[in-house]
Amino acid sequence: MSRKLPLSILLFLLASPVFAGMFQIRDQNPLVLPYGLPMKAYAELPDNGQWRGFISYSRSRTTLQQGDPQGAEYLVIKGETARTDLMLFRGLEKNWALGLHVPLITHEDQGLGGILGGSSSNFEGADGNPVGSDLAFLYRRDAEDLLSFSDGVSGVGDISFLLGYQWQREGADRLALYLQFKLPTGDSDKLLGSGSVDYANWFTASTRLTDRWLINGDFGFSMLGNGEILPDQQRNFILFGGLGAEWVWRPKVRFKLQMDHHGSMFKKTSIQFFDKVLMLSGGMSLRLHKNYYADFAVVDDFFRGRSPDVTVHFALRYHPGGDFH
């Protein structure tokens, strides 16, 4: 049997401008999530007067114990973090677009614990007693408890406003520039917000190598205000970036691999969970109906102990125009 694509599928691919799109994921470390690392964005912005948007749901399980309970630093993170994101973009004149990002963040005990790996009851608290709760965020430094709570919380996180500019939209290549301002609307005491105004600036690019292979990537920086989560250890400047590949299996189905990196958010620490992160994602995108698309991905940390054990990600996207981005 011939390995070539059927002629009808090949003609469909050649006639349809298909461009790469990254999974809209973030590091779900509950101490990093409130700060201003942006969501992933697409390399093609909507046309003037056109709306685009998505709603996504990501859930992660973290079970780790690092440091010495009687030493200089000690960290226990047990629980699940869920994030629901709503992002809308409106195309403006002269290749500009305006965006809004509203996150809803939840920290709780079990939820999907059986699916995401369950929990451990053998962790020791800073007081020497076992950590019995399935939700525990504990951080002790120099005999002082800087973080300690075990009650489930849920609420709106820090809302962001975005401005995008379509730098290039020719042939198989796309390049867009973004800037984002994040406002301190979330409660920092509950790890729903950072308590600071943060700024991010980055570019996102995509290109089609062949009829079946697409490449995308982004790179940028975040400038973080003086937040309220471990303020004496928080950094104010973070680099981040990502690279992804897509394989078009069918006109309405494609598989994706993606890796994303960001620098260390905190300083003056030997705790690995505060170090730089490299996340690996794998999954698929489906075209459901004309302007609607669905994403599914599983995210894992490459450097063990620096981000959640595992994260599952779902998204429903609205993209008018019929292009499979």
N, C-alpha and C positions, 0 to 999 in steps of 0.2 A: 504493500500500500504506500502511496506517495506521502512523504512527510510535508509537502507543501500545503499551505493554507488553501482551502477551497476558494475558487475565484470570487464567489460572491462576498466572502468574508474579507478577502484582500482588498476588493474594490471599496467595501464599506470603510475599512481602516484608512485607505488612501484618501477617500473623500471627506472623512470626518477629522477635523483638527483635534486630535487627542493629546493632552498635555499632562505632565506628571503633577501629582498632588500629595503632600505629606500628611500622615496621620496627625490629627490635632491632639497631640499628647503633651504632657509635662511631667517633670519629676514630681512624684507624689510623696516625697519625703515631707511629713507634716510640719517640719520646721523650715523647709525651703518653699513649700507651696504658697504661703501667704505673700512672699516677696515678688518683685516685678519681673520675673522671667516670663516672656510672652508665650501665648499659644502659637502653634505653627500656623502659617498663613500661606495662601496660594499665590503663585507667581503671575496669575492673571486676575486683574481687578474687574469688577462689573462695569459695563458701559454706562454712559450718562443716563440717569433716570432709572437704572435697573437695580433691583434688590437681589442680594444673595445672602445666605446664612446657613447656620447649622445648629443643631443641638446635640451635645455629646454627653456620654456618661462613662466615667472611668472609676474603677474601684481597685484598691490595692490592699494587700495584707503585709504587715511588718511585724516580725518577731525577732528581736535581737537584744543582746546584752553586751555592752562593751565597756572596758575599763575595769577598775578595781573599786568595790564598794567602800573600801577603807583607804583608797588612794586619792590622788589629786583630782581625778575626773572619773565619773561613773554615769553611764547612760542606759536606760531601759526604754525601749519602744515596743509596746504591744497593742495591737488593735488594727482596725480597718479604717481607711480613709476613702471616702467617696466624693467625687466632684462632678456636678452637672454644670455644663457650660452652655450658655446661649450667646452666639455671636452673630451680628447683623452688619452688612455692609451696603452702602448706598453709593452708586456711581455718580460722580459729579462731572462737570465740564473739564476739558483740557487734561484728561487722563488722571484726574484725582478721584479719590473715594474716601468716604467717612465711615468709621466703624465704631461699634459698641460691643463690649464684652462684659457679661454679667455672670459671675460664678456663684454656685450654691455649694457649700462645703459641709461635709458631715464627718465627724470622728466618732466611731462607736466600737463596740466589742466584737460581736461575732458576725452578724449579717450573713456573708457568704463564706464564713470561716471554713466549713467543710470542703468547699470547692477550692479556696485559695490557700489551704494548707493547715488550717487549724491553729491552735495556740499552745503555748507552753506554760506550765504552772510552777516551774522550778526556778524562776528568776528571783534574785534577792534584792530587796529594796535597800535604799541608802541607810536605813535604820537597822539593817541586818535581818529583818523579817521577810518571809516569802511574799512575793507580789501575787496576791490571790485573784485580782481582777483580770478579766480578759481585755481590759482597756487600761493602759498605764503609760503615761509620758512622764518620765523621771530623768532629771539631769542635775547632778551634784558636782560642784567645782569648788575646790579649796574649802571644804566643809560647809558650803552654803548651797541650799536648794534653789537653783535658778529656774527650774521648771518642775512642776509636780501637780498633776491632776489625773483623775480617773473617771470623770463623769462624761457621758456621751453628750455631744454638742452638735448643733446644726444651725446654719444660717447663711445669709448672703455674705460673700467675701468682698474683696476690694474690686470695685468696678473700674474698668479701663475705657478710655477713648482712644481711637486710632485714626491715623491719617495715612493713606496709601497713595503712591504715585506710580503709574505704569510707565516704567522707563523704556521698555522695549516690548513690542508685540508684532513680530514679523516672522513669517515662515514657521519653523518648528521651535523657535526660541521665545521664551518669556522671561522678563526680569521686572520685578516690582520692588520698590523701596517703601519701608514702613517706619512710622514712629508711633510710640504709645506713651500715654500718661496714665498712671494708675493712682487712684485716689484712695485714701484710708477709710473706706466705708465699712470694712469688716472689723469684728471685735478681736483685737490682738491677744487679749487674755484667754480666749478660747481657740487660738490659732486659726482664726477665720480671716484675719488680715494682719498686715505687718505694722500698722500704725504710722506709715510713712508714705510720702508721695514718691513714686518711682518712675523713671524714664527709661525707655528702651528704643533702640534704633537698629534696624537690620535690613538686609535684602534677602529676597527669595528668588531663585532662578529655576527654570525647568527647560529641558530640551528633549526632543524625540530623536533617538539614535537610529532606530529602524522602525518598521511597522509594528513590531511587537515589544520593543524595549524603550523605556523612558527613564530619564534620570532627573532628579531634583535635589536641591540643597538650599541651605540658608546659613547665614553667618551674621553676627551682630554683637551688640553689647548692651548691658543694662547698667544704669547709674541709679543706685539705691539711696534713698534718703535715710536718715537716722531712725531706724525702726525701734519697736518695743519688744522684739523677740531676741533674747540674748544680745542686747544692744552693745555691750562692751566687746563682743567678739564678732559682730557682723561686719562684713566687708561692704564697701560702697561702689565697687566696680567689678562687673562679672562679664566675661566673654562666653558666648554660646554659639553653637552651630550644629548642623545636621546634614546627613546625606542619605538619599533613598533611591531605590530602583524599583521599577514596576515591569511586570511581564503581562502582556495582554493575551490571556488564554482564549477568551471569547469576546465578541463585541461588547457584551454586557458584564464581563467578569475579568478582573485582573488581580494578580497577586503582588504583594509588596513586601520588601525588606527595607528596614530603616534603622539608622543609628543616630543618636543624639547625644551631645556632650555639653556640659557647662562646667565652669570653674568652681572652685570651692567658695561656698557662701560665708563660711566662718573662719576665723583665724584664732591664734593662741589656743590651739587644741590638738590633742593627739587622737581624738575620737574619729574613727574612719567614716562614720555616718555623716560627718561634717565636711568630708573631703570632696574633691572633684568627682564627677559622675559621667559614666558612659552607659547609655541605655540602648538595648537592642530590641527592635519591634518586628514582628512578622504577622501578616494577616492578608485580608482581601477586601476589595471594594466591589460592590454590585450596583448596577444601574437598575433601579426598581421600576421607574415609569417616567419617561420623557425627561422631566426636570428634577427627579428625586433619586438620591443615591444613598447607599448604606455602607458603612465601614465596620470592620471587626478586626481587632488586633490584640495580641498578647505581648506584654512588655516585660523584659527581664533586665536585671542589672549585670553588666559585664564585670565590674569590680565588685565582688561580693561584699556585702555589709555597708554599702554606700548609698543605696536607695532601696525602696521596698522589695520584698521577696519576689512578688509577682504582681502585675497589674493587668486587668482586662479592660478593654476600651471598645465602646460602641458609639456610632455617630449616625445621624440622619441629616443629610445635606440637601438644601434646595439650591439648584443651580440652573436658572432658566437659560434657554438658548440651545439646549440639546447636546452641548459638548460634554464629553466624559472627562472631567478634570479630577 
